[in-house]
Amino acid sequence: MEVRHYLERIGSRGIDRPDVDGLMRLHRAHLLAVPFENLHIRARIPIELDVERLFDKVVRQRRGGFCYELNGLFAELLERLGYRLARVQGQVYEQRRQRYGPPFDHMALLVEVGDERYLVDVGFGDLFMDPLPLRVDEPLQDGGRTYRFSHDGSGQLVLKRANGRGDVPVYRFSTDDHPFADFAPMCRHHQTSPHSHFTQRTVVSLALPEGRVTLTERRTILTRNGVREERSHDEVGFREALWAHFGMTPPEAFH
């Protein structure tokens, strides 16, 4: 993995030292440059948790990915730049069913800087823009949103997000460090299972300085300064929007 090319991909000049300011700048730059997307899954192109292959896809081909790809590759970059971190497994909360997914349903990072740890996540989609300090039961502001960590009965921590009516779980996670290979079985599951939402619908989403753009098979959703604009499109419109907003074309096997 070539650090210089990775930094160029996210539009970053790098950092002077592995401190909190550098971590925040790298995190935000990544979210503004690399989309959360599942086009390879929808095209049935296998994704393997191999750093060189992920680097080729995200950096050389200038594509995005989902949590195992983006957080897995970002972890490698952070370690090369001198950060200490843990690859942690998470279980995403299913709002409709009001239950958590299985272990290793999600991959996030805990980065240690000085005496504090930060939850880092560039592979979830629409979430926090800046790393969150791991302070339990304390409201944490990120832009116009409020997050909070709390303990649950299983010995894990829960990341919650305020929605106006209270705190809603996003996912729960353990603080144990896991080898990257431990995430491979669930990575395969989310690529192949008919029960995985990644195999059911297409999504491409990228943070913008003033909002977010999200693309599905049928809609483009553009939010700027709190104003939401939604447009419908057909297959040709999808391809046009994919290029216009993300600079990408669908994989050859995509349908």
PyMOL commands that set and color helices and strands:
alter all, ss='L'
color gray80, all
select helices_A, chain A and resi 3-9+20-33+39-42+51-60+67-80+180-192+197-200+235-246
alter helices_A, ss='H'
color red, helices_A
select strands_A, chain A and resi 36-37+84-94+99-100+106-113+116-120+132-133+140-142+145-151+157-162+167-173+204-208+211-215+219-224+227-232
alter strands_A, ss='S'
color yellow, strands_A
deselect
rebuild
show_as cartoon
